[in-house]
Amino acid sequence: MTNSRRNFLRKTALVATGTYFGVNQLSAKSYKRIIGANDRVLVGVVGFSDRFRSSLLPAFKHHYKELNFDIIAVSDLWKLRREEGSAHLGKQFEHEVKGCVNNDELYKIKDIDATIISTADFQHALHCIEGVQAGKDVYVEKPFAETMADNRAALKAVKGSNRIVQVGSQRRSGANYNAASKFIKEGKFGAITMVELTWNVNQPGRWRRPELVAKLKQEDTDWKRFLMNRPFEEWDPRKYLEYRLFWPYSSGMPGQWMCHQIDTVHWFTGLQHPRSVVANGGIYMWKDGRRNWDTTTAVFDYGPENDKNNGFQVVFSSRMHNGDENPTEIYYSNGGELNLNTNKVSSRGGLTESFAKAMKMTPNLLTEVNISDLEEKVVASANTGGDRLTSAHMRNWMDCIRSRQQPNAPVEAGYMHSIASIMTNASVRSGKKATFDVKNQEVMVDGKPFLM
């Protein structure tokens, strides 16, 4: 932002003479409309994806006027989406938004202060590295990384910079999740003994884009650049647009859904990763050429961290052929449960008097608490619209760009959920138990690092 302000007078003088088109190649008229106040934060979009258009963009728009932000450019490898993005964003913000053929072109726009990254799953960590190395603050979608090599490299790049990086784990900006975290950390819940996580849908078209796939031609994109550091494969528009179905471009369920839920486990407990993971499943229903499973069950072993924590098990299950997409997160202790669907703590399943008496023990039953009553008030504009968690999360990132405080989901949160996701994928791919080598920060199978 300092550079933007420093260059403002020089550029304005050139605009007045009609000679400035600058590195960002915007017209003088558009430039005047974009610059606004001297402290405006200018944002570039990396990937004009469905996720960006349907969720991240509305979240950004809830706050951009109040916080004096603007979007001035969009980068997408595919000509169709690049042009759609430039036109759509131009209408949304009522000024020219430059379409860039790749991120090299995007980062030549020196006035850009921050980027929102919503690209293919395997690209998130690498695009985050590009962003911070270009000196930009970054909002990067989850999963943060799909291999430990990418995970370590991105963590190092971010920690070696002074950039604000928010990982798209939006539960960390939810008032009910914050209330639950506080309740557990204050010891009111007791030791966690089990966590059950589920995420079920019944959508044959989930992650499928057949009509869009038919429109994609190799000459209209950059397949080699898309692959980044993945092994070369021949051109396949399905892998480009339906990447969530195909490893090594996505782990599927672990990276898309589980990483959201396992992140709360790390957050609530302070634990950084599982000790081990075993997973089972397969492609039972949707035999459409995909590589990633349509049914998954993974079992995690956590702890013990110290003598006061005996450790616990987490079970994640997900299916794509029966379900209403009402993700379940239930935490259990000896005294009851904390249910993040109902936002209630109850004595359900706790140690009752009759069972305790038989063993000459003291009953252990939690008092019913409505977590919603413990929620802290949030900024009204952050609690607006259909995806309130994403709205609040986006606002937190925007606020932190100005304050230079760490956001709710800093890079460490992404690093930790990626370890759990990569361990799950390692078990999926190998059919064996995955463990974690803390010293070398490697996911291990049969005593060897899981690479891809």
C-alpha positions in Angstrom: 0.0 0.0 0.0 2.9 2.3 0.7 4.2 1.8 -2.8 0.7 2.5 -4.2 0.5 5.8 -2.3 4.1 6.7 -3.3 3.4 6.2 -7.0 0.0 7.9 -6.9 1.2 11.4 -7.7 3.6 10.3 -10.4 0.9 8.3 -12.1 -1.8 10.9 -11.7 0.5 13.4 -13.5 1.0 11.1 -16.4 -2.7 10.4 -16.5 -3.3 14.2 -16.8 -1.2 14.3 -19.9 -2.9 11.3 -21.4 0.3 9.3 -21.6 -0.1 6.8 -18.7 -1.3 3.3 -19.4 1.3 1.8 -17.0 2.2 -1.8 -16.2 -1.4 -2.6 -15.4 -2.6 -1.5 -18.9 -5.7 0.2 -17.6 -7.2 3.3 -19.2 -6.8 6.7 -17.5 -10.6 6.7 -16.9 -10.5 3.3 -15.3 -7.5 4.2 -13.2 -9.1 7.3 -11.7 -12.2 5.2 -10.7 -10.0 2.5 -9.1 -7.6 4.6 -7.1 -10.2 6.4 -5.0 -8.6 7.2 -1.7 -4.8 6.9 -1.3 -5.1 4.1 1.1 -7.4 1.8 -0.9 -6.3 -1.8 -0.9 -6.2 -3.2 -4.4 -6.8 -6.9 -4.9 -6.1 -9.4 -7.7 -8.0 -12.6 -8.1 -6.2 -15.9 -8.8 -8.6 -18.3 -10.5 -12.1 -17.2 -11.5 -13.6 -20.4 -10.1 -17.1 -21.5 -9.1 -16.0 -21.2 -5.4 -14.8 -17.6 -6.0 -17.9 -16.5 -7.9 -20.5 -18.1 -5.6 -19.0 -17.5 -2.2 -15.7 -15.6 -1.9 -16.9 -12.7 -4.2 -20.2 -12.1 -2.3 -18.2 -12.2 1.0 -15.8 -9.7 -0.3 -18.6 -7.4 -1.6 -20.2 -7.4 1.9 -17.2 -5.4 3.2 -15.2 -3.8 0.4 -16.8 -0.4 0.4 -16.8 0.0 4.2 -13.1 -1.1 4.4 -12.0 0.6 1.2 -10.9 -2.4 -0.9 -11.2 -3.0 -4.6 -10.6 -5.7 -7.2 -8.7 -4.6 -10.2 -7.5 -7.8 -12.0 -8.2 -11.5 -12.4 -5.8 -14.2 -13.5 -7.0 -17.4 -15.1 -5.3 -19.8 -17.5 -8.5 -20.5 -19.4 -9.4 -17.9 -22.0 -13.2 -18.4 -21.4 -13.0 -17.9 -17.6 -10.5 -15.1 -17.9 -12.8 -13.2 -20.1 -15.9 -14.1 -18.1 -14.1 -13.0 -14.9 -12.9 -9.7 -16.3 -16.4 -8.9 -17.6 -18.3 -10.1 -14.5 -16.0 -8.3 -12.1 -16.1 -5.1 -14.2 -19.8 -5.0 -13.8 -19.7 -5.8 -10.1 -17.2 -3.0 -9.3 -18.2 -0.6 -12.1 -14.7 -0.2 -13.6 -12.3 -2.1 -15.8 -10.9 -5.3 -14.3 -7.9 -6.5 -16.2 -7.8 -10.2 -17.3 -4.3 -11.7 -17.0 -3.2 -14.9 -18.8 -1.2 -16.1 -15.8 0.1 -15.0 -12.4 3.3 -13.6 -13.9 1.2 -11.0 -15.7 -0.9 -10.4 -12.6 2.0 -9.7 -10.4 3.5 -7.2 -12.9 0.6 -5.0 -11.7 2.7 -3.3 -9.0 -0.3 -1.6 -7.4 -1.9 -4.9 -6.3 -1.6 -5.3 -2.5 -3.3 -8.6 -2.0 -4.6 -11.7 -3.8 -7.5 -14.1 -3.3 -6.5 -17.6 -4.5 -9.2 -20.1 -5.5 -7.6 -22.5 -7.9 -7.3 -26.3 -8.1 -6.6 -28.0 -4.8 -3.0 -29.0 -5.5 -2.2 -25.5 -6.6 -3.1 -23.6 -3.4 0.2 -23.9 -1.6 2.2 -23.1 -4.7 0.1 -20.1 -5.6 0.3 -18.9 -2.0 4.1 -19.1 -2.3 3.9 -17.0 -5.5 1.8 -14.5 -3.8 3.9 -13.9 -0.7 7.1 -13.9 -2.8 5.5 -11.1 -4.9 5.0 -9.2 -1.7 1.2 -9.7 -1.5 -1.1 -10.5 1.4 -3.0 -13.7 0.6 -6.4 -15.3 1.1 -5.9 -18.9 0.0 -8.6 -21.6 -0.2 -8.3 -24.9 1.5 -6.9 -27.6 1.4 -3.7 -25.6 2.0 -1.5 -28.4 0.6 -1.8 -31.9 -0.8 1.8 -33.1 -0.4 4.2 -32.5 2.5 6.8 -31.0 0.2 4.3 -28.3 -0.9 3.2 -27.9 2.7 6.7 -27.3 4.1 7.6 -25.0 1.2 4.6 -22.9 1.7 4.9 -22.7 5.5 8.6 -21.6 5.0 7.7 -19.0 2.4 4.9 -17.4 4.5 6.9 -17.5 7.8 9.8 -15.9 6.0 7.7 -13.0 4.8 5.7 -10.3 6.6 2.6 -11.0 4.7 -0.9 -11.6 6.1 -2.1 -15.1 5.0 -5.6 -16.3 5.8 -6.4 -20.0 5.0 -10.0 -20.6 4.0 -10.9 -22.6 7.1 -13.9 -20.3 7.8 -15.1 -22.2 10.9 -12.4 -20.3 12.7 -14.4 -17.1 12.1 -17.7 -18.6 13.3 -19.1 -17.3 16.6 -20.5 -20.7 17.6 -17.2 -22.4 16.9 -15.3 -19.8 18.9 -17.7 -20.3 21.8 -17.2 -24.0 21.6 -13.4 -23.6 21.5 -13.5 -21.4 24.6 -15.8 -23.8 26.4 -13.5 -26.8 25.8 -10.3 -24.9 26.5 -11.6 -23.6 29.8 -12.0 -27.2 30.9 -15.8 -27.0 31.3 -16.3 -30.0 28.9 -13.8 -32.3 30.4 -11.3 -34.4 28.5 -12.3 -35.2 24.9 -12.7 -39.0 24.5 -14.1 -39.2 20.9 -15.0 -37.0 18.0 -17.4 -38.0 15.2 -17.3 -36.2 11.9 -19.6 -36.8 8.9 -20.2 -35.1 5.5 -22.7 -36.9 3.2 -24.3 -35.8 -0.1 -26.3 -37.4 -2.8 -25.4 -35.5 -5.9 -24.3 -37.4 -9.1 -23.0 -34.1 -10.4 -20.9 -33.1 -7.4 -17.5 -32.0 -8.7 -18.6 -32.9 -12.3 -18.7 -30.2 -15.0 -19.7 -32.1 -18.3 -21.1 -29.1 -20.1 -18.1 -27.0 -19.2 -15.7 -29.8 -20.1 -17.1 -29.9 -23.6 -16.2 -26.2 -24.0 -12.6 -26.5 -23.0 -10.0 -26.7 -25.7 -6.3 -27.2 -25.1 -5.3 -24.2 -27.3 -7.4 -21.9 -25.0 -5.4 -22.7 -21.9 -1.9 -23.5 -20.6 -1.9 -27.2 -19.7 1.8 -27.3 -18.8 1.5 -24.4 -16.4 -1.7 -25.9 -14.9 0.2 -29.1 -14.0 2.9 -27.0 -12.1 5.0 -29.6 -10.1 2.7 -32.6 -10.8 3.9 -35.5 -13.1 3.2 -34.8 -16.7 0.0 -36.4 -18.1 -1.5 -35.9 -21.5 -4.1 -33.2 -22.0 -7.4 -34.1 -20.3 -10.1 -31.4 -19.9 -11.7 -33.5 -17.1 -8.7 -33.3 -15.0 -8.5 -29.6 -15.6 -12.1 -28.8 -14.6 -13.1 -31.9 -12.6 -9.8 -32.1 -10.7 -11.5 -33.0 -7.4 -12.2 -36.5 -8.8 -8.5 -37.2 -9.8 -5.5 -37.7 -7.6 -2.8 -36.1 -7.7 -4.7 -33.0 -8.5 -6.9 -33.4 -5.4 -7.3 -35.9 -2.6 -11.1 -35.6 -3.0 -13.0 -36.0 0.3 -10.0 -35.5 2.7 -8.9 -32.2 1.1 -12.4 -30.9 0.3 -14.5 -31.7 3.4 -12.5 -33.5 6.1 -9.9 -30.7 6.4 -12.6 -28.3 7.5 -13.7 -30.5 10.3 -10.4 -31.9 11.4 -9.2 -28.3 11.7 -11.6 -27.7 14.6 -10.0 -30.7 16.4 -6.6 -29.1 16.2 -8.0 -25.7 17.2 -10.1 -26.9 20.1 -7.3 -29.1 21.6 -4.1 -27.4 20.6 -2.9 -30.7 19.0 -1.0 -30.3 15.7 -1.6 -33.6 14.0 -2.8 -37.2 14.5 -0.3 -39.9 15.6 -1.8 -42.3 13.0 -4.6 -42.7 10.4 -6.2 -45.7 8.8 -8.7 -45.3 6.0 -11.0 -47.5 4.0 -13.5 -47.1 1.2 -13.8 -47.1 -2.5 -15.8 -46.1 -5.6 -19.0 -47.9 -5.0 -21.6 -45.8 -6.9 -20.3 -43.3 -9.3 -18.1 -45.3 -11.7 -17.5 -42.4 -14.1 -13.7 -42.7 -14.5 -12.8 -40.9 -11.3 -9.8 -41.9 -9.2 -10.9 -40.5 -5.9 -13.3 -42.5 -3.7 -17.1 -41.8 -3.4 -17.1 -43.4 0.1 -14.5 -42.9 2.8 -14.1 -43.8 6.4 -10.9 -42.6 8.2 -10.0 -43.3 11.8 -7.5 -41.0 13.6 -5.5 -41.5 16.8 -4.7 -38.3 18.7 -2.5 -37.9 21.7 -1.7 -38.4 24.5 -0.2 -34.9 24.7 0.5 -35.1 28.5 -0.4 -37.0 31.6 -3.7 -35.2 31.9 -4.8 -36.1 28.4 -5.2 -39.8 27.6 -5.7 -39.2 23.9 -8.8 -39.9 21.9 -10.1 -41.2 18.5 -11.6 -39.2 15.6 -13.8 -40.9 13.0 -14.5 -39.2 9.7 -17.0 -40.7 7.3 -18.3 -39.4 4.0 -20.4 -40.7 1.2 -21.6 -39.2 -2.1 -24.5 -41.4 -2.8 -26.9 -40.8 0.1 -27.0 -37.6 2.3 -28.4 -34.1 2.6 -25.1 -32.2 3.1 -25.7 -31.5 6.8 -22.2 -32.0 8.1 -22.0 -33.4 11.6 -19.4 -32.6 14.3 -20.0 -34.1 17.7 -17.4 -34.0 20.5 -17.7 -36.6 23.4 -16.5 -36.6 26.9 -17.2 -38.9 29.8 -19.9 -36.4 31.0 -21.8 -35.9 27.7 -21.5 -34.4 24.3 -21.0 -31.1 22.4 -23.0 -31.1 19.2 -22.0 -28.4 16.7 -25.2 -29.0 14.6 -27.5 -28.1 17.5 -24.9 -25.9 19.2 -25.7 -27.5 22.5 -23.7 -29.2 25.3 -25.8 -31.9 26.9 -25.4 -34.8 29.4 -26.3 -37.3 26.7 -24.2 -40.5 27.1 -22.6 -39.2 30.3 -21.8 -41.4 33.3 -25.2 -41.7 35.1 -25.7 -42.3 38.8 -26.8 -45.9 38.4 -23.8 -47.0 36.4 -21.4 -45.0 38.5 -22.8 -46.5 41.7 -22.2 -50.0 40.5 -18.5 -49.2 40.3 -18.4 -47.0 43.4 -17.7 -44.0 41.2 -19.0 -40.4 41.2 -21.6 -39.7 38.4 -20.4 -37.4 35.7 -23.1 -35.5 33.8 -22.6 -32.2 32.0 -25.1 -29.3 32.6 -27.0 -28.4 29.4 -25.6 -25.3 27.8 -26.7 -23.5 24.6 -23.4 -22.6 22.9 -25.3 -19.9 21.0 -25.9 -18.1 24.3 -22.1 -17.9 24.7 -21.4 -16.4 21.3 -19.6 -13.1 21.1 -21.3 -10.4 19.0 -19.8 -10.1 15.5 -19.7 -7.1 13.2 -23.2 -6.9 11.6 -21.9 -6.8 8.0 -19.8 -9.9 8.6 -23.0 -11.8 9.6 -24.8 -10.9 6.4 -25.8 -13.2 3.5 -26.1 -16.9 3.0 -22.5 -17.9 3.7 -22.0 -16.1 7.0 -18.9 -18.0 8.0 -17.1 -17.0 4.7 -18.3 -13.4 5.1 -16.9 -13.2 8.6 -13.7 -14.9 7.5 -13.2 -12.6 4.6 -13.7 -9.6 6.8 -11.2 -10.9 9.3 -8.6 -11.1 6.6 -9.4 -7.6 5.3 -9.2 -6.2 8.8 -5.9 -7.9 9.4 -4.4 -6.5 6.2 -4.9 -3.0 7.8 -4.0 -3.9 11.4 -1.2 -6.4 10.5 -2.4 -8.7 13.2 -2.5 -12.5 12.5 -5.9 -13.6 11.1 -8.2 -16.3 12.5 -6.8 -19.1 10.3 -3.0 -18.3 9.9 -0.7 -20.4 7.8 -0.1 -22.8 10.8 -3.7 -23.8 10.7 -3.5 -24.7 7.0 -0.2 -26.6 7.6 -1.8 -28.7 10.4 -5.0 -29.6 8.6 -2.9 -30.5 5.6 -0.9 -33.0 7.6 -4.1 -34.8 8.6 -5.4 -34.7 5.1 -2.1 -36.0 3.6 -2.0 -38.8 6.2 -5.5 -39.8 5.2 -4.7 -39.8 1.5 -1.5 -41.8 2.2 -3.6 -44.5 3.9 -6.2 -44.4 1.1 -3.5 -44.8 -1.6 -1.4 -47.4 0.2 -4.1 -49.4 2.0 -1.9 -49.2 5.2 -1.6 -47.1 8.4 -0.1 -43.7 8.0 2.0 -42.1 10.7 3.8 -38.8 11.1 7.5 -38.3 11.6 7.7 -35.1 13.7 11.4 -34.6 13.4 11.4 -34.7 9.6 7.9 -33.4 9.2 7.0 -36.3 6.9 4.0 -38.5 6.5 5.2 -42.1 6.7 3.9 -45.5 5.4 5.8 -48.6 6.1 8.7 -46.5 7.4 9.0 -44.6 4.2 7.8 -41.0 3.3 4.6 -40.9 1.3 5.5 -38.7 -1.7 2.5 -38.9 -4.1 
